[in-house]
Amino acid sequence: MNRLTLPVYEFLNEEKTKELLKVFKGERTGWVMVGPKKYIFPSNYTKQGEGFYNFKAKSTDIWVMSYPRSGTTLTQELVWMLSNNLDYDTAKTKYLTEKFPFLEFSLFNHPEVTQEFIEMNKGDSSKEKLCRSIARPGYEVLEEMSSPRFIKTHFPFSLLPNILESGCKIVYIARNPKDVGVSWYNLCKDIKTMGYVGTFEQFWNYFQNNLTPWNPYWEHLKEAWALKEHPNVLFIFYEEIQANFLQTTKKIATFLGKVYSDEQLNKLATYLDIKNFRNNEMVNYSELKECNIMEKKTFVRQGQSGGWKDFFTPTLEIEANQWIAENLKNTDMRFPNFNNLDFELIK
């Protein structure tokens, strides 16, 4: 197969770059906007982007795709468990990052920051090794893995052109953008590869104006929504899992070619219940916390819908609702209206 040409990218303008470097301390050089939709990524994309764009998916791969903080971690563990005959023994003893590598995490490990991580953990060879390993591009890591490979990515479909033609299975998870924004803000504060030091209102403004990584949010979702009828793509909302775990999990299992009893799935529901999931060290990036790359907080937060209400001022909520309504205006995409979480679409 011919090598694909890397999509055109351009650097973010100097003024905005200076502004963002002051609040996103994990990046030291700047950002690029990739392709016609101008997806935004750190400067590492200029060195690694071609490797990701030309990454060859296999028919046996199973992917979980999403915009960040859309219920991705829960979906990964759910998909892995369903695909592996509910193997609790392995799930409880092997990090999710090993079972289900994050394809492009290396983009967010600026060389200067990686060196700081190594210095911070100097003298502990296992921690130094981890600091180096997370800066290694996922396309290299995955090339060494045997099938079936489980792959997490936040790339949109357009930046993974080989994925659909490969015949692999893809579960795409989406979530209420207000909850996404709040969860994304908290993670960007807590993980030093992002190192966000600004306010929530400032962060929401960046998110809404396509200035946080993997944006534009709506283009990301709409690319996936347009493929929801593809036989190898399953588009689900995080709110569906919350509202009816059994029904949604059966749908995912069927998509993966698996069948389980209600009793088995109820046990899985308990295992994945947020109260248990939040305390599961295997899914909470505890290895990054041990190296002081993340704050000693749970990577999995509340896992509930509606947490955005604790962060939005009335003015910001009105602005967000207008933004959401505008972006849903010419599409049939609708987020499930659970727990009265209506986006108050403008008539």
Secondary structure in CASP SS format (residue, H / E / C, confidence):
PFRMAT SS
TARGET T0000
AUTHOR 0000-0000-0000
METHOD secondary structure of the structure
MODEL  1
M C 1.00
N C 1.00
R C 1.00
L C 1.00
T C 1.00
L C 1.00
P C 1.00
V C 1.00
Y E 1.00
E E 1.00
F E 1.00
L C 1.00
N C 1.00
E H 1.00
E H 1.00
K H 1.00
T H 1.00
K H 1.00
E H 1.00
L H 1.00
L H 1.00
K H 1.00
V H 1.00
F E 1.00
K C 1.00
G C 1.00
E C 1.00
R C 1.00
T C 1.00
G C 1.00
W E 1.00
V E 1.00
M E 1.00
V E 1.00
G C 1.00
P C 1.00
K C 1.00
K C 1.00
Y E 1.00
I E 1.00
F E 1.00
P E 1.00
S C 1.00
N C 1.00
Y H 1.00
T H 1.00
K H 1.00
Q H 1.00
G H 1.00
E H 1.00
G H 1.00
F H 1.00
Y H 1.00
N C 1.00
F C 1.00
K C 1.00
A C 1.00
K C 1.00
S C 1.00
T C 1.00
D C 1.00
I E 1.00
W E 1.00
V E 1.00
M E 1.00
S E 1.00
Y C 1.00
P C 1.00
R C 1.00
S C 1.00
G C 1.00
T H 1.00
T H 1.00
L H 1.00
T H 1.00
Q H 1.00
E H 1.00
L H 1.00
V H 1.00
W H 1.00
M H 1.00
L H 1.00
S H 1.00
N C 1.00
N C 1.00
L C 1.00
D C 1.00
Y H 1.00
D H 1.00
T H 1.00
A H 1.00
K C 1.00
T C 1.00
K C 1.00
Y C 1.00
L H 1.00
T H 1.00
E H 1.00
K H 1.00
F C 1.00
P C 1.00
F E 1.00
L C 1.00
E C 1.00
F H 1.00
S H 1.00
L H 1.00
F H 1.00
N C 1.00
H C 1.00
P H 1.00
E H 1.00
V H 1.00
T H 1.00
Q H 1.00
E H 1.00
F H 1.00
I H 1.00
E H 1.00
M H 1.00
N C 1.00
K C 1.00
G C 1.00
D C 1.00
S H 1.00
S H 1.00
K H 1.00
E H 1.00
K H 1.00
L H 1.00
C H 1.00
R H 1.00
S H 1.00
I C 1.00
A C 1.00
R C 1.00
P C 1.00
G H 1.00
Y H 1.00
E H 1.00
V H 1.00
L H 1.00
E H 1.00
E C 1.00
M C 1.00
S C 1.00
S C 1.00
P C 1.00
R C 1.00
F E 1.00
I E 1.00
K E 1.00
T E 1.00
H C 1.00
F C 1.00
P C 1.00
F H 1.00
S H 1.00
L H 1.00
L C 1.00
P C 1.00
N C 1.00
I C 1.00
L H 1.00
E H 1.00
S H 1.00
G C 1.00
C C 1.00
K E 1.00
I E 1.00
V E 1.00
Y E 1.00
I E 1.00
A E 1.00
R C 1.00
N C 1.00
P H 1.00
K H 1.00
D H 1.00
V H 1.00
G H 1.00
V H 1.00
S H 1.00
W H 1.00
Y H 1.00
N H 1.00
L H 1.00
C H 1.00
K H 1.00
D H 1.00
I E 1.00
K C 1.00
T C 1.00
M C 1.00
G C 1.00
Y E 1.00
V C 1.00
G C 1.00
T C 1.00
F H 1.00
E H 1.00
Q H 1.00
F H 1.00
W H 1.00
N H 1.00
Y H 1.00
F H 1.00
Q H 1.00
N C 1.00
N C 1.00
L C 1.00
T C 1.00
P C 1.00
W C 1.00
N C 1.00
P C 1.00
Y H 1.00
W H 1.00
E H 1.00
H H 1.00
L H 1.00
K H 1.00
E H 1.00
A H 1.00
W H 1.00
A C 1.00
L C 1.00
K C 1.00
E C 1.00
H C 1.00
P C 1.00
N C 1.00
V E 1.00
L E 1.00
F E 1.00
I E 1.00
F E 1.00
Y H 1.00
E H 1.00
E H 1.00
I H 1.00
Q H 1.00
A H 1.00
N C 1.00
F H 1.00
L H 1.00
Q H 1.00
T H 1.00
T H 1.00
K H 1.00
K H 1.00
I H 1.00
A H 1.00
T H 1.00
F H 1.00
L C 1.00
G C 1.00
K C 1.00
V C 1.00
Y C 1.00
S C 1.00
D H 1.00
E H 1.00
Q H 1.00
L H 1.00
N H 1.00
K H 1.00
L H 1.00
A H 1.00
T H 1.00
Y H 1.00
L H 1.00
D C 1.00
I H 1.00
K H 1.00
N H 1.00
F H 1.00
R C 1.00
N C 1.00
N C 1.00
E C 1.00
M C 1.00
V C 1.00
N C 1.00
Y C 1.00
S H 1.00
E H 1.00
L H 1.00
K H 1.00
E H 1.00
C C 1.00
N C 1.00
I C 1.00
M E 1.00
E C 1.00
K C 1.00
K C 1.00
T C 1.00
F C 1.00
V C 1.00
R C 1.00
Q C 1.00
G C 1.00
Q C 1.00
S C 1.00
G C 1.00
G H 1.00
W H 1.00
K H 1.00
D H 1.00
F C 1.00
F C 1.00
T C 1.00
P H 1.00
T H 1.00
L H 1.00
E H 1.00
I H 1.00
E H 1.00
A H 1.00
N H 1.00
Q H 1.00
W H 1.00
I H 1.00
A H 1.00
E H 1.00
N H 1.00
L H 1.00
K C 1.00
N C 1.00
T C 1.00
D C 1.00
M C 1.00
R C 1.00
F C 1.00
P C 1.00
N C 1.00
F H 1.00
N H 1.00
N H 1.00
L C 1.00
D C 1.00
F C 1.00
E C 1.00
L C 1.00
I C 1.00
K C 1.00
END
